[in-house]
Amino acid sequence: MSAVPSSLQHELNDPAGVVSVPAAKVRWTPASVEQLFELPFADLMFRAQQLHRQHFDANAVQRSTLLSIKTGGCPEDCSYCPQSAHHDTGLDKQALLSLEDVVSAARSARDAGATRFCMGAAWRGPTDRDLAHVKDMVRSVRALGMETCMTLGLLKPGQAEALAEAGLDYYNHNIDTAPTFYGQIISTRTIEDRFDTLERVRNAGIKVCSGGIVGMGEDRRARAAMLATLANMDTPPESVPINNLVPVPGTPLADTPPIDPFEFVRTIACARITMPTSHVRLSAGRENMSDELQALCFLAGANSIFYGDRLLTTDNPQTERDDRLFARLGIRPA
C-alpha cells in the first residue's frame, strides 16, 4: 500500500490537475482543492463546519504535547528548521534525553491535560541502537495511560515494525509542502523518501500523522497540491498537523513574509473538507496567533492542538492562555 498511489504521482505534479481514476474512487486534484480556496469565506467555513460536525464533536479539541528528545545537529538542510546543522541559528545541541527525563515530562503533560505525548528527534533517521532507547520511551509513556507519537525522520525497513511492537500509536512524518515546491525547501532528501517512510509506517499498523507547513513562500496552488497529496493517500493521515511558519533567524526562510491570516484559516477549512475524518491540528505558529484567529481555525475544523510551552525549539502558547481561550469558546478536551 503506497502513501500516494503511483497512478496519481504524475497528476499531483501536473499543473492541469487532471486525475484519471475510476469514477467510484473520488480523488482531489490540486485544481479542485484550489477551487475550495476560492469560495467566499462564509461559504467555505459553512461547508467545513458541516463536514466537521458529521464526524466530530464540534466543541471538543484533542490536546497533544511535543517534547524534543534529541535536539540540533540534524544533517538535513530543511530551510525552515533551526535544528539543521546547515544553518547557524545559535541553537545548542542536546544528546538523547534519558528515559527518566522523558517519563517525567510526559507525566507533567498528562497532569496538565494532554492525552497524547509526541517525541521528536533531530535525526535523518534513527540507528538501531537509537531505536532500542526510543522503544523504551514508548513503552514507559504508554504505561502512563497516554497515546504515543514519534517523529524520528526516515525509517529503514524493519524499524516501523519494531516501533509497532513497542506499542507506538502514531508516527509523525510531514510531507512539508507540495511535490512541485519541495525541492525549493529541502535538497538532502526527496519527497519520495517521505512517501517510503509513510508506507512503512502504514504497513506496520501504526497510525499516520502527516501534514505540512504554510507560509514558506509557496503560492495558493502549492498549498492546494499539498492537501491533495495528503487526501489522496490510500488511507489519509489520521492526524494532519498544519504548521504556520515560524521564521527563525539564521535559517534561509528567516525573512519570509507571513501568510495572510484568512489564507491560513482557508487552509484549515480545506484540510477539513478534503480529509473529513482526520484530526486537523493547529501546530507551529500559534504563539503569534490572536485568540480571534485561533477561534476561526477551530470554526474551520481544527480539532487538535499542541499543548504546552514549547514545540521542539520554538515557543507555544502557555497552557494557561489555552485554558482561558477554551473556556471563553466553550471548548472541551477531546
Contacts in CASP RR format, 6 or more apart in sequence:
PFRMAT RR
TARGET T0000
AUTHOR 0000-0000-0000
METHOD contacts of the structure
MODEL  1
MSAVPSSLQHELNDPAGVVSVPAAKVRWTPASVEQLFELPFADLMFRAQQ
LHRQHFDANAVQRSTLLSIKTGGCPEDCSYCPQSAHHDTGLDKQALLSLE
DVVSAARSARDAGATRFCMGAAWRGPTDRDLAHVKDMVRSVRALGMETCM
TLGLLKPGQAEALAEAGLDYYNHNIDTAPTFYGQIISTRTIEDRFDTLER
VRNAGIKVCSGGIVGMGEDRRARAAMLATLANMDTPPESVPINNLVPVPG
TPLADTPPIDPFEFVRTIACARITMPTSHVRLSAGRENMSDELQALCFLA
GANSIFYGDRLLTTDNPQTERDDRLFARLGIRPA
1 199 0 8 1.000
1 202 0 8 1.000
1 203 0 8 1.000
1 234 0 8 1.000
1 235 0 8 1.000
2 195 0 8 1.000
2 199 0 8 1.000
2 234 0 8 1.000
3 194 0 8 1.000
3 195 0 8 1.000
3 196 0 8 1.000
3 198 0 8 1.000
3 199 0 8 1.000
3 202 0 8 1.000
3 233 0 8 1.000
3 234 0 8 1.000
4 12 0 8 1.000
4 195 0 8 1.000
4 229 0 8 1.000
4 232 0 8 1.000
4 233 0 8 1.000
5 232 0 8 1.000
5 234 0 8 1.000
7 20 0 8 1.000
7 21 0 8 1.000
8 19 0 8 1.000
8 21 0 8 1.000
8 27 0 8 1.000
8 232 0 8 1.000
11 17 0 8 1.000
11 18 0 8 1.000
11 19 0 8 1.000
11 20 0 8 1.000
11 29 0 8 1.000
12 30 0 8 1.000
12 179 0 8 1.000
12 225 0 8 1.000
12 228 0 8 1.000
12 229 0 8 1.000
12 232 0 8 1.000
13 179 0 8 1.000
13 180 0 8 1.000
16 31 0 8 1.000
17 29 0 8 1.000
17 30 0 8 1.000
17 31 0 8 1.000
18 29 0 8 1.000
18 31 0 8 1.000
19 27 0 8 1.000
19 29 0 8 1.000
21 27 0 8 1.000
27 232 0 8 1.000
28 227 0 8 1.000
28 228 0 8 1.000
28 231 0 8 1.000
28 232 0 8 1.000
28 274 0 8 1.000
29 228 0 8 1.000
30 178 0 8 1.000
30 221 0 8 1.000
30 224 0 8 1.000
30 225 0 8 1.000
30 228 0 8 1.000
31 224 0 8 1.000
32 228 0 8 1.000
33 224 0 8 1.000
33 225 0 8 1.000
33 227 0 8 1.000
33 228 0 8 1.000
33 231 0 8 1.000
33 270 0 8 1.000
33 274 0 8 1.000
34 220 0 8 1.000
34 221 0 8 1.000
34 224 0 8 1.000
36 44 0 8 1.000
36 47 0 8 1.000
36 224 0 8 1.000
36 269 0 8 1.000
36 270 0 8 1.000
36 273 0 8 1.000
36 274 0 8 1.000
37 44 0 8 1.000
37 220 0 8 1.000
37 223 0 8 1.000
37 224 0 8 1.000
37 266 0 8 1.000
37 267 0 8 1.000
37 270 0 8 1.000
39 47 0 8 1.000
41 262 0 8 1.000
41 265 0 8 1.000
41 266 0 8 1.000
44 266 0 8 1.000
44 269 0 8 1.000
44 270 0 8 1.000
44 300 0 8 1.000
45 265 0 8 1.000
45 269 0 8 1.000
45 296 0 8 1.000
45 299 0 8 1.000
45 300 0 8 1.000
47 269 0 8 1.000
47 273 0 8 1.000
48 268 0 8 1.000
48 269 0 8 1.000
48 270 0 8 1.000
48 272 0 8 1.000
48 273 0 8 1.000
48 299 0 8 1.000
48 300 0 8 1.000
48 301 0 8 1.000
49 58 0 8 1.000
49 299 0 8 1.000
49 300 0 8 1.000
49 301 0 8 1.000
51 272 0 8 1.000
51 273 0 8 1.000
51 276 0 8 1.000
52 58 0 8 1.000
52 272 0 8 1.000
52 276 0 8 1.000
52 301 0 8 1.000
52 303 0 8 1.000
54 276 0 8 1.000
55 276 0 8 1.000
55 277 0 8 1.000
56 303 0 8 1.000
57 332 0 8 1.000
57 334 0 8 1.000
59 329 0 8 1.000
59 330 0 8 1.000
59 331 0 8 1.000
59 332 0 8 1.000
60 303 0 8 1.000
60 331 0 8 1.000
60 332 0 8 1.000
60 333 0 8 1.000
60 334 0 8 1.000
61 298 0 8 1.000
61 302 0 8 1.000
61 303 0 8 1.000
61 304 0 8 1.000
61 305 0 8 1.000
61 326 0 8 1.000
61 331 0 8 1.000
61 332 0 8 1.000
61 333 0 8 1.000
61 334 0 8 1.000
62 115 0 8 1.000
62 116 0 8 1.000
62 279 0 8 1.000
62 281 0 8 1.000
62 303 0 8 1.000
62 304 0 8 1.000
62 305 0 8 1.000
62 333 0 8 1.000
62 334 0 8 1.000
63 113 0 8 1.000
63 114 0 8 1.000
63 115 0 8 1.000
63 116 0 8 1.000
63 304 0 8 1.000
63 305 0 8 1.000
63 307 0 8 1.000
63 333 0 8 1.000
63 334 0 8 1.000
64 114 0 8 1.000
64 115 0 8 1.000
64 116 0 8 1.000
64 117 0 8 1.000
64 118 0 8 1.000
64 149 0 8 1.000
64 281 0 8 1.000
64 304 0 8 1.000
64 305 0 8 1.000
64 306 0 8 1.000
64 307 0 8 1.000
65 105 0 8 1.000
65 106 0 8 1.000
65 109 0 8 1.000
65 112 0 8 1.000
65 114 0 8 1.000
65 116 0 8 1.000
65 117 0 8 1.000
65 118 0 8 1.000
65 306 0 8 1.000
65 307 0 8 1.000
65 308 0 8 1.000
66 118 0 8 1.000
66 119 0 8 1.000
66 120 0 8 1.000
66 306 0 8 1.000
66 310 0 8 1.000
66 311 0 8 1.000
66 312 0 8 1.000
67 97 0 8 1.000
67 102 0 8 1.000
67 105 0 8 1.000
67 106 0 8 1.000
67 109 0 8 1.000
67 117 0 8 1.000
67 118 0 8 1.000
67 119 0 8 1.000
67 120 0 8 1.000
68 94 0 8 1.000
68 120 0 8 1.000
68 121 0 8 1.000
68 122 0 8 1.000
68 310 0 8 1.000
68 312 0 8 1.000
68 313 0 8 1.000
69 96 0 8 1.000
69 97 0 8 1.000
69 102 0 8 1.000
69 119 0 8 1.000
69 120 0 8 1.000
69 121 0 8 1.000
69 134 0 8 1.000
69 137 0 8 1.000
70 94 0 8 1.000
70 95 0 8 1.000
70 96 0 8 1.000
70 97 0 8 1.000
70 120 0 8 1.000
70 121 0 8 1.000
70 122 0 8 1.000
70 123 0 8 1.000
71 83 0 8 1.000
71 91 0 8 1.000
71 92 0 8 1.000
71 93 0 8 1.000
71 94 0 8 1.000
71 122 0 8 1.000
71 312 0 8 1.000
71 313 0 8 1.000
72 82 0 8 1.000
72 83 0 8 1.000
72 84 0 8 1.000
72 85 0 8 1.000
72 91 0 8 1.000
72 92 0 8 1.000
72 93 0 8 1.000
72 94 0 8 1.000
72 122 0 8 1.000
72 313 0 8 1.000
73 83 0 8 1.000
73 84 0 8 1.000
73 85 0 8 1.000
73 93 0 8 1.000
73 122 0 8 1.000
74 81 0 8 1.000
74 83 0 8 1.000
74 84 0 8 1.000
74 85 0 8 1.000
74 122 0 8 1.000
74 123 0 8 1.000
74 124 0 8 1.000
75 85 0 8 1.000
75 124 0 8 1.000
75 188 0 8 1.000
76 84 0 8 1.000
76 86 0 8 1.000
76 124 0 8 1.000
76 186 0 8 1.000
76 188 0 8 1.000
76 189 0 8 1.000
77 84 0 8 1.000
77 86 0 8 1.000
77 87 0 8 1.000
77 186 0 8 1.000
77 187 0 8 1.000
77 188 0 8 1.000
78 84 0 8 1.000
78 176 0 8 1.000
78 185 0 8 1.000
78 186 0 8 1.000
79 184 0 8 1.000
79 185 0 8 1.000
79 186 0 8 1.000
79 216 0 8 1.000
79 251 0 8 1.000
79 252 0 8 1.000
79 253 0 8 1.000
80 185 0 8 1.000
80 213 0 8 1.000
80 216 0 8 1.000
80 245 0 8 1.000
80 246 0 8 1.000
80 248 0 8 1.000
80 251 0 8 1.000
80 253 0 8 1.000
81 87 0 8 1.000
81 248 0 8 1.000
81 251 0 8 1.000
82 89 0 8 1.000
82 90 0 8 1.000
82 91 0 8 1.000
82 248 0 8 1.000
82 250 0 8 1.000
82 251 0 8 1.000
82 313 0 8 1.000
82 314 0 8 1.000
83 91 0 8 1.000
83 122 0 8 1.000
83 312 0 8 1.000
83 313 0 8 1.000
84 251 0 8 1.000
87 250 0 8 1.000
87 251 0 8 1.000
87 252 0 8 1.000
88 250 0 8 1.000
89 248 0 8 1.000
89 249 0 8 1.000
89 250 0 8 1.000
89 251 0 8 1.000
91 313 0 8 1.000
96 121 0 8 1.000
96 130 0 8 1.000
96 133 0 8 1.000
99 133 0 8 1.000
99 136 0 8 1.000
99 137 0 8 1.000
99 140 0 8 1.000
102 119 0 8 1.000
102 137 0 8 1.000
102 140 0 8 1.000
102 141 0 8 1.000
103 137 0 8 1.000
103 140 0 8 1.000
103 141 0 8 1.000
103 144 0 8 1.000
105 117 0 8 1.000
106 117 0 8 1.000
106 140 0 8 1.000
106 141 0 8 1.000
106 144 0 8 1.000
106 146 0 8 1.000
107 144 0 8 1.000
109 117 0 8 1.000
109 146 0 8 1.000
109 307 0 8 1.000
109 308 0 8 1.000
110 117 0 8 1.000
110 144 0 8 1.000
110 145 0 8 1.000
110 146 0 8 1.000
112 307 0 8 1.000
112 308 0 8 1.000
112 319 0 8 1.000
113 307 0 8 1.000
113 333 0 8 1.000
114 146 0 8 1.000
114 307 0 8 1.000
114 308 0 8 1.000
115 146 0 8 1.000
115 147 0 8 1.000
115 333 0 8 1.000
115 334 0 8 1.000
116 146 0 8 1.000
116 147 0 8 1.000
116 148 0 8 1.000
116 149 0 8 1.000
116 169 0 8 1.000
116 170 0 8 1.000
117 141 0 8 1.000
117 144 0 8 1.000
117 146 0 8 1.000
117 147 0 8 1.000
117 148 0 8 1.000
117 149 0 8 1.000
118 148 0 8 1.000
118 149 0 8 1.000
118 150 0 8 1.000
118 151 0 8 1.000
118 170 0 8 1.000
118 172 0 8 1.000
118 209 0 8 1.000
118 306 0 8 1.000
119 134 0 8 1.000
119 137 0 8 1.000
119 141 0 8 1.000
119 148 0 8 1.000
119 149 0 8 1.000
119 150 0 8 1.000
119 151 0 8 1.000
120 150 0 8 1.000
120 151 0 8 1.000
120 152 0 8 1.000
120 172 0 8 1.000
120 312 0 8 1.000
121 130 0 8 1.000
121 134 0 8 1.000
121 150 0 8 1.000
121 151 0 8 1.000
121 152 0 8 1.000
121 153 0 8 1.000
123 130 0 8 1.000
123 152 0 8 1.000
123 153 0 8 1.000
124 153 0 8 1.000
124 154 0 8 1.000
124 188 0 8 1.000
124 189 0 8 1.000
125 152 0 8 1.000
125 153 0 8 1.000
125 154 0 8 1.000
125 155 0 8 1.000
125 156 0 8 1.000
126 134 0 8 1.000
126 152 0 8 1.000
126 153 0 8 1.000
126 155 0 8 1.000
126 159 0 8 1.000
128 159 0 8 1.000
130 152 0 8 1.000
131 159 0 8 1.000
131 162 0 8 1.000
131 163 0 8 1.000
134 150 0 8 1.000
134 152 0 8 1.000
134 163 0 8 1.000
134 166 0 8 1.000
135 162 0 8 1.000
135 163 0 8 1.000
135 165 0 8 1.000
135 166 0 8 1.000
136 166 0 8 1.000
138 148 0 8 1.000
138 150 0 8 1.000
138 163 0 8 1.000
138 166 0 8 1.000
138 167 0 8 1.000
138 168 0 8 1.000
139 166 0 8 1.000
139 167 0 8 1.000
141 148 0 8 1.000
142 148 0 8 1.000
142 167 0 8 1.000
142 169 0 8 1.000
147 169 0 8 1.000
147 170 0 8 1.000
148 167 0 8 1.000
148 168 0 8 1.000
148 169 0 8 1.000
148 170 0 8 1.000
149 168 0 8 1.000
149 169 0 8 1.000
149 170 0 8 1.000
149 171 0 8 1.000
149 172 0 8 1.000
149 209 0 8 1.000
149 239 0 8 1.000
150 163 0 8 1.000
150 168 0 8 1.000
150 170 0 8 1.000
150 171 0 8 1.000
150 172 0 8 1.000
151 171 0 8 1.000
151 172 0 8 1.000
151 173 0 8 1.000
151 209 0 8 1.000
152 171 0 8 1.000
153 173 0 8 1.000
153 197 0 8 1.000
154 189 0 8 1.000
154 193 0 8 1.000
154 194 0 8 1.000
154 196 0 8 1.000
154 197 0 8 1.000
155 163 0 8 1.000
155 171 0 8 1.000
155 197 0 8 1.000
155 200 0 8 1.000
155 201 0 8 1.000
157 200 0 8 1.000
158 200 0 8 1.000
158 204 0 8 1.000
159 200 0 8 1.000
160 171 0 8 1.000
160 197 0 8 1.000
160 200 0 8 1.000
160 201 0 8 1.000
160 203 0 8 1.000
160 204 0 8 1.000
160 206 0 8 1.000
161 204 0 8 1.000
163 171 0 8 1.000
163 204 0 8 1.000
163 206 0 8 1.000
164 204 0 8 1.000
164 205 0 8 1.000
164 206 0 8 1.000
168 206 0 8 1.000
169 206 0 8 1.000
169 207 0 8 1.000
170 206 0 8 1.000
170 207 0 8 1.000
170 208 0 8 1.000
170 209 0 8 1.000
170 238 0 8 1.000
170 239 0 8 1.000
171 201 0 8 1.000
171 206 0 8 1.000
171 207 0 8 1.000
171 208 0 8 1.000
171 209 0 8 1.000
172 209 0 8 1.000
172 210 0 8 1.000
172 239 0 8 1.000
172 241 0 8 1.000
173 194 0 8 1.000
173 197 0 8 1.000
173 198 0 8 1.000
173 201 0 8 1.000
173 208 0 8 1.000
173 209 0 8 1.000
173 210 0 8 1.000
174 194 0 8 1.000
174 210 0 8 1.000
174 211 0 8 1.000
174 212 0 8 1.000
174 213 0 8 1.000
174 241 0 8 1.000
174 243 0 8 1.000
175 182 0 8 1.000
175 191 0 8 1.000
175 194 0 8 1.000
175 195 0 8 1.000
175 198 0 8 1.000
175 210 0 8 1.000
175 211 0 8 1.000
175 212 0 8 1.000
175 226 0 8 1.000
175 229 0 8 1.000
175 230 0 8 1.000
176 182 0 8 1.000
176 185 0 8 1.000
176 186 0 8 1.000
176 191 0 8 1.000
176 194 0 8 1.000
176 211 0 8 1.000
176 212 0 8 1.000
176 213 0 8 1.000
176 226 0 8 1.000
177 185 0 8 1.000
177 212 0 8 1.000
177 213 0 8 1.000
177 216 0 8 1.000
177 218 0 8 1.000
177 222 0 8 1.000
177 226 0 8 1.000
178 218 0 8 1.000
178 221 0 8 1.000
178 222 0 8 1.000
178 223 0 8 1.000
178 224 0 8 1.000
178 225 0 8 1.000
178 226 0 8 1.000
178 229 0 8 1.000
179 191 0 8 1.000
179 225 0 8 1.000
179 229 0 8 1.000
180 222 0 8 1.000
180 225 0 8 1.000
181 216 0 8 1.000
181 218 0 8 1.000
181 222 0 8 1.000
181 225 0 8 1.000
181 226 0 8 1.000
182 190 0 8 1.000
182 191 0 8 1.000
183 190 0 8 1.000
185 216 0 8 1.000
198 208 0 8 1.000
198 210 0 8 1.000
198 233 0 8 1.000
201 208 0 8 1.000
202 208 0 8 1.000
202 234 0 8 1.000
202 235 0 8 1.000
207 238 0 8 1.000
207 239 0 8 1.000
208 233 0 8 1.000
208 235 0 8 1.000
208 237 0 8 1.000
208 238 0 8 1.000
208 239 0 8 1.000
209 237 0 8 1.000
209 238 0 8 1.000
209 239 0 8 1.000
209 240 0 8 1.000
209 241 0 8 1.000
210 230 0 8 1.000
210 237 0 8 1.000
210 239 0 8 1.000
210 240 0 8 1.000
210 241 0 8 1.000
211 226 0 8 1.000
211 230 0 8 1.000
211 237 0 8 1.000
211 240 0 8 1.000
211 241 0 8 1.000
211 242 0 8 1.000
211 243 0 8 1.000
212 226 0 8 1.000
212 241 0 8 1.000
212 242 0 8 1.000
212 243 0 8 1.000
213 243 0 8 1.000
213 244 0 8 1.000
213 245 0 8 1.000
213 284 0 8 1.000
214 223 0 8 1.000
214 242 0 8 1.000
214 243 0 8 1.000
214 244 0 8 1.000
214 245 0 8 1.000
214 259 0 8 1.000
214 263 0 8 1.000
214 264 0 8 1.000
214 267 0 8 1.000
215 244 0 8 1.000
215 245 0 8 1.000
215 256 0 8 1.000
215 258 0 8 1.000
215 259 0 8 1.000
216 245 0 8 1.000
216 253 0 8 1.000
216 256 0 8 1.000
217 253 0 8 1.000
217 256 0 8 1.000
217 257 0 8 1.000
218 226 0 8 1.000
220 263 0 8 1.000
223 263 0 8 1.000
223 267 0 8 1.000
223 270 0 8 1.000
224 270 0 8 1.000
227 267 0 8 1.000
227 270 0 8 1.000
227 271 0 8 1.000
227 274 0 8 1.000
227 275 0 8 1.000
228 274 0 8 1.000
230 236 0 8 1.000
230 237 0 8 1.000
230 240 0 8 1.000
230 271 0 8 1.000
230 274 0 8 1.000
230 275 0 8 1.000
231 274 0 8 1.000
231 275 0 8 1.000
236 275 0 8 1.000
236 277 0 8 1.000
236 278 0 8 1.000
237 275 0 8 1.000
237 278 0 8 1.000
238 278 0 8 1.000
238 279 0 8 1.000
239 278 0 8 1.000
239 279 0 8 1.000
239 281 0 8 1.000
239 304 0 8 1.000
240 271 0 8 1.000
240 275 0 8 1.000
240 278 0 8 1.000
240 279 0 8 1.000
240 280 0 8 1.000
240 281 0 8 1.000
241 281 0 8 1.000
241 283 0 8 1.000
242 267 0 8 1.000
242 268 0 8 1.000
242 271 0 8 1.000
242 280 0 8 1.000
242 281 0 8 1.000
242 282 0 8 1.000
242 283 0 8 1.000
242 302 0 8 1.000
243 283 0 8 1.000
243 284 0 8 1.000
243 285 0 8 1.000
244 258 0 8 1.000
244 259 0 8 1.000
244 264 0 8 1.000
244 283 0 8 1.000
244 284 0 8 1.000
244 285 0 8 1.000
244 286 0 8 1.000
244 288 0 8 1.000
244 289 0 8 1.000
245 253 0 8 1.000
245 256 0 8 1.000
245 258 0 8 1.000
245 259 0 8 1.000
245 284 0 8 1.000
245 285 0 8 1.000
246 284 0 8 1.000
246 285 0 8 1.000
246 287 0 8 1.000
246 288 0 8 1.000
246 314 0 8 1.000
247 253 0 8 1.000
247 254 0 8 1.000
247 255 0 8 1.000
247 256 0 8 1.000
247 258 0 8 1.000
248 254 0 8 1.000
248 314 0 8 1.000
261 289 0 8 1.000
261 293 0 8 1.000
264 293 0 8 1.000
264 297 0 8 1.000
265 293 0 8 1.000
265 296 0 8 1.000
265 297 0 8 1.000
265 300 0 8 1.000
266 300 0 8 1.000
268 280 0 8 1.000
268 282 0 8 1.000
268 297 0 8 1.000
268 300 0 8 1.000
268 301 0 8 1.000
268 302 0 8 1.000
269 300 0 8 1.000
269 301 0 8 1.000
271 278 0 8 1.000
271 280 0 8 1.000
272 280 0 8 1.000
272 300 0 8 1.000
272 301 0 8 1.000
272 302 0 8 1.000
279 303 0 8 1.000
279 304 0 8 1.000
280 301 0 8 1.000
280 302 0 8 1.000
280 303 0 8 1.000
280 304 0 8 1.000
281 302 0 8 1.000
281 303 0 8 1.000
281 304 0 8 1.000
281 305 0 8 1.000
281 306 0 8 1.000
282 289 0 8 1.000
282 294 0 8 1.000
282 297 0 8 1.000
282 302 0 8 1.000
282 304 0 8 1.000
282 305 0 8 1.000
282 306 0 8 1.000
283 305 0 8 1.000
283 306 0 8 1.000
283 311 0 8 1.000
284 306 0 8 1.000
284 311 0 8 1.000
284 314 0 8 1.000
285 314 0 8 1.000
285 316 0 8 1.000
286 294 0 8 1.000
286 305 0 8 1.000
286 306 0 8 1.000
286 316 0 8 1.000
286 317 0 8 1.000
287 314 0 8 1.000
287 315 0 8 1.000
287 316 0 8 1.000
287 317 0 8 1.000
289 297 0 8 1.000
291 325 0 8 1.000
291 328 0 8 1.000
294 325 0 8 1.000
295 325 0 8 1.000
295 329 0 8 1.000
298 329 0 8 1.000
298 331 0 8 1.000
303 334 0 8 1.000
304 334 0 8 1.000
305 322 0 8 1.000
306 316 0 8 1.000
307 316 0 8 1.000
307 319 0 8 1.000
307 322 0 8 1.000
308 316 0 8 1.000
308 317 0 8 1.000
308 318 0 8 1.000
308 319 0 8 1.000
308 322 0 8 1.000
309 315 0 8 1.000
309 316 0 8 1.000
309 318 0 8 1.000
309 319 0 8 1.000
310 316 0 8 1.000
325 331 0 8 1.000
326 332 0 8 1.000
END
